[in-house]
Amino acid sequence: MTYADRLDAAIASLGNPCLVGLDPHVDSLPEEYAVVRDPKAPRAAKAQACSAFLRGIIEVAAGKVPAVKPQSAFFEMYGADGAKAWEEVVGVARSAGLLVIGDVKRGDIDSTAKAYAKAFLEGSSPEDRGTTCDAITINPYLGADSVQPFIDTCARTGTGIYVLVRTSNKHSALFQDHGQPLLHEKVATEVAAWGAQVMGKCHLSSIGAVVGATHPAELARLRGLMPTTPLLIPGYGAQGAGARDVVGGFLGRGRGALVNSSRGILYAYKQPKYAGLHWKDAARAAIDDMIAEINAALSVPSTGTLA
């Protein structure tokens, strides 16, 4: 089964297109994981604290949302201990029935791209499969030959990728809005063409695109350029976009996209709305609120399956 088919089925089964980003920011972790802020603590202890916290989030998210998105940078900063923690978090999430999108943003020449694809999507041996990702984010800046190895791996292994197209960060327009056609439009056109190589029975490709909700008009326009492309939509919540801003990225009744929230879920205990709740209970409540808000904006039921 292709990644696109598994994603489409998971969204329909759980009745929402919400994605929880797993970004263990050192300054924001609850006090019980304060070891991450201790400059004298060994990196193994810090990596394990991050893993423990995220395993708690996974416990809350499982059965509620289709997928989670761990950010590799927050693990890589702890070296080999971080790599071990990364595999632990990915493995626990997959065992919990969640799709795992590795936010790794890799992109390099074709021989190196092959190695990245094997590392994150396939593994070097059969026993690695439980700790590799269902999909990852990639950077297309080096061109088609840097993307093709990822596409080949997706076709062979039933995994997926999300290509950076129009990102939600503050200065993304510096390069992405350059030229005529705009650079991000050129990338979107190529993503749509690449996607034809890995189409699922759901009529969506396993070659997806990252398009930020902080640009709602562009989001709708880019959806038109990529009609069979699954979208990963960051920017909702802490980055300022609201539920209505994501609507243009969908293909009717909640299909074809995932909406990400990271800080708004993981650190909900810091918000006045959830004051007094344990961090895990606050995260659970924030996930429920996100599901309700997104589904209301998409005009789909807040419970049950998506048609």
JODA-V158506 format. One record per residue. RES is the residue in one small letter. PHI is phi in whole degrees, -180 to 180 (* if undefined). BURIAL is I if it has 24 or more other C-alpha atoms within 12 Angstrom, else O. D_FIRST is the distance of its C-alpha to the first C-alpha in Angstrom with 2 decimals. Layout:
RES/PHI/BURIAL/D_FIRST ; RES/PHI/BURIAL/D_FIRST
//
This chain:
m/*/O/0.00 ; t/-74/I/3.80 ; y/-60/I/6.66 ; a/-60/I/8.27 ; d/-66/I/6.38 ; r/-67/I/6.84 ; l/-65/I/10.21 ; d/-61/I/11.22 ; a/-67/I/10.76 ; a/-67/I/12.67 ; i/-63/I/15.34 ; a/-66/I/15.88 ; s/-66/O/16.15 ; l/-88/I/18.59 ; g/77/I/20.42 ; n/-162/I/20.87 ; p/-108/I/19.55 ; c/-92/I/21.56 ; l/-127/I/20.91 ; v/-101/I/23.37 ; g/-80/I/24.47 ; l/-105/I/25.69 ; d/-117/I/28.79 ; p/-79/I/31.48 ; h/-63/I/34.53 ; v/-56/I/37.48 ; d/-75/O/40.00 ; s/-112/I/38.08 ; l/-62/I/36.94 ; p/-57/I/38.87 ; e/-60/O/42.07 ; e/-66/O/40.71 ; y/-116/I/38.77 ; a/-64/I/41.80 ; v/-57/I/41.76 ; v/-66/I/39.52 ; r/-100/I/42.60 ; d/-92/O/44.99 ; p/-63/O/45.87 ; k/-93/O/47.15 ; a/-73/O/44.11 ; p/-68/O/42.08 ; r/-65/I/38.72 ; a/-62/I/37.07 ; a/-66/I/38.42 ; k/-68/I/37.21 ; a/-63/I/33.68 ; q/-69/I/33.58 ; a/-65/I/34.98 ; c/-61/I/32.23 ; s/-62/I/29.62 ; a/-62/I/31.44 ; f/-61/I/31.68 ; l/-68/I/28.02 ; r/-65/I/27.09 ; g/-66/I/29.34 ; i/-65/I/27.56 ; i/-60/I/24.16 ; e/-58/I/25.84 ; v/-73/I/26.96 ; a/-78/I/23.75 ; a/-59/I/21.40 ; g/85/I/20.83 ; k/-107/I/22.35 ; v/-122/I/20.09 ; p/-74/I/16.36 ; a/-153/I/16.85 ; v/-127/I/19.57 ; k/-135/I/20.68 ; p/-70/I/22.96 ; q/-98/I/25.37 ; s/-65/I/25.98 ; a/-59/I/29.60 ; f/-73/I/30.78 ; f/-98/I/29.71 ; e/-61/I/30.79 ; m/-65/I/34.30 ; y/-105/I/34.73 ; g/60/O/33.97 ; a/-60/O/32.68 ; d/-65/I/33.10 ; g/-69/I/30.90 ; a/-61/I/28.15 ; k/-65/I/28.35 ; a/-65/I/28.25 ; w/-58/I/25.20 ; e/-62/I/23.23 ; e/-64/I/24.66 ; v/-65/I/23.64 ; v/-61/I/20.05 ; g/-63/I/19.84 ; v/-65/I/21.53 ; a/-64/I/19.35 ; r/-67/I/16.09 ; s/-64/O/17.96 ; a/-83/I/19.01 ; g/88/I/15.55 ; l/-90/I/15.78 ; l/-73/I/13.48 ; v/-117/I/15.68 ; i/-106/I/16.64 ; g/-78/I/19.20 ; d/-86/I/22.07 ; v/-114/I/23.34 ; k/49/I/24.23 ; r/-82/I/24.37 ; g/-176/I/25.55 ; d/-161/I/27.59 ; i/-60/O/28.34 ; d/-59/O/25.65 ; s/-66/O/26.54 ; t/-74/O/26.51 ; a/-61/I/23.30 ; k/-60/I/21.63 ; a/-67/O/23.12 ; y/-62/I/22.02 ; a/-62/I/18.38 ; k/-65/I/18.65 ; a/-62/I/20.57 ; f/-98/I/18.39 ; l/-113/I/14.76 ; e/-126/I/15.04 ; g/86/O/18.36 ; s/-91/O/21.09 ; s/-155/O/20.42 ; p/-55/O/17.96 ; e/-70/O/19.82 ; d/-75/O/19.12 ; r/-58/I/15.42 ; g/-72/I/16.56 ; t/-121/I/18.56 ; t/-99/I/16.46 ; c/-95/I/14.93 ; d/-76/I/11.63 ; a/-158/I/13.50 ; i/-140/I/17.13 ; t/-92/I/19.91 ; i/-135/I/21.64 ; n/-108/I/24.99 ; p/-92/I/25.31 ; y/-58/I/29.10 ; l/-83/O/29.33 ; g/103/O/27.66 ; a/-61/I/24.92 ; d/-69/O/25.34 ; s/-84/I/24.66 ; v/-95/I/21.34 ; q/-57/I/19.98 ; p/-60/I/19.34 ; f/-69/I/17.02 ; i/-62/I/15.14 ; d/-60/I/15.05 ; t/-66/I/13.70 ; c/-60/I/10.87 ; a/-65/I/10.02 ; r/-81/O/10.51 ; t/-113/I/8.98 ; g/73/I/6.01 ; t/-106/I/8.99 ; g/-142/I/11.30 ; i/-136/I/15.03 ; y/-123/I/17.73 ; v/-88/I/20.71 ; l/-65/I/24.13 ; v/-118/I/25.66 ; r/-137/I/28.26 ; t/-89/I/28.78 ; s/-95/I/30.76 ; n/-74/I/33.38 ; k/-58/O/37.06 ; h/-108/O/37.75 ; s/-63/O/34.47 ; a/-69/O/36.40 ; l/-51/O/38.43 ; f/-105/O/35.99 ; q/-68/I/33.29 ; d/-102/O/35.94 ; h/-87/O/37.80 ; g/86/O/38.57 ; q/-144/O/38.16 ; p/-64/O/35.46 ; l/-58/O/34.66 ; l/-56/O/32.63 ; h/-67/I/29.86 ; e/-69/I/29.70 ; k/-62/I/29.42 ; v/-63/I/26.54 ; a/-60/I/24.80 ; t/-62/I/25.32 ; e/-69/I/23.85 ; v/-59/I/20.74 ; a/-60/I/20.19 ; a/-70/I/20.72 ; w/-59/I/18.49 ; g/-62/I/15.61 ; a/-62/O/15.79 ; q/-77/I/14.37 ; v/-137/I/10.82 ; m/-93/I/10.37 ; g/-99/I/7.69 ; k/-66/O/8.67 ; c/-79/I/10.52 ; h/70/I/12.71 ; l/-119/I/12.33 ; s/-91/I/11.79 ; s/-88/I/10.47 ; i/-98/I/14.16 ; g/-101/I/16.11 ; a/-141/I/19.83 ; v/-96/I/22.34 ; v/-137/I/25.06 ; g/-75/I/27.73 ; a/-75/I/29.03 ; t/-75/I/32.52 ; h/-128/I/32.53 ; p/-61/I/31.69 ; a/-66/O/33.11 ; e/-67/I/31.24 ; l/-58/I/28.01 ; a/-65/I/28.44 ; r/-66/O/29.49 ; l/-70/I/26.59 ; r/-59/I/24.15 ; g/-65/O/25.93 ; l/-79/I/25.39 ; m/-129/I/21.64 ; p/-70/I/20.58 ; t/-116/I/16.83 ; t/-102/I/16.70 ; p/-66/I/15.69 ; l/-106/I/18.95 ; l/-108/I/19.99 ; i/-112/I/23.50 ; p/-86/I/26.02 ; g/104/I/29.68 ; y/-73/I/29.71 ; g/88/I/32.34 ; a/-61/I/34.22 ; q/-87/O/33.99 ; g/111/O/35.62 ; a/-80/I/33.18 ; g/-104/I/33.11 ; a/-62/I/30.67 ; r/-66/I/31.98 ; d/-70/I/31.31 ; v/-92/I/27.51 ; v/-58/I/27.42 ; g/-64/I/27.41 ; g/-88/I/24.03 ; f/-104/I/22.18 ; l/-109/I/21.01 ; g/72/O/22.82 ; r/45/I/22.74 ; g/82/I/20.94 ; r/-95/I/17.76 ; g/89/I/16.68 ; a/-158/I/18.33 ; l/-124/I/19.11 ; v/-106/I/22.79 ; n/-95/I/23.93 ; s/-137/I/26.99 ; s/-112/I/28.17 ; r/-59/I/31.94 ; g/-64/I/32.28 ; i/-98/I/30.29 ; l/-61/I/31.10 ; y/-115/I/34.78 ; a/-59/I/35.36 ; y/-61/I/38.14 ; k/-85/I/40.21 ; q/-82/O/40.18 ; p/-54/O/43.20 ; k/-59/O/41.00 ; y/-115/O/39.77 ; a/-57/O/43.01 ; g/91/O/43.87 ; l/-86/O/40.38 ; h/-60/O/38.94 ; w/-56/I/36.37 ; k/-72/I/33.55 ; d/-67/I/34.84 ; a/-64/I/35.29 ; a/-63/I/31.69 ; r/-62/I/30.56 ; a/-66/I/32.90 ; a/-66/I/31.82 ; i/-63/I/28.14 ; d/-60/I/29.32 ; d/-67/I/31.54 ; m/-63/I/28.87 ; i/-58/I/26.54 ; a/-63/I/29.56 ; e/-67/I/30.67 ; i/-66/I/27.43 ; n/-65/I/26.74 ; a/-65/I/30.39 ; a/-66/I/30.21 ; l/-87/I/27.18 ; s/59/O/29.03 ; v/-121/I/26.41 ; p/-61/O/27.32 ; s/-78/I/27.60 ; t/-136/I/25.98 ; g/89/O/23.53 ; t/-97/O/20.37 ; l/-90/I/19.99 ; a/-81/O/20.13
//
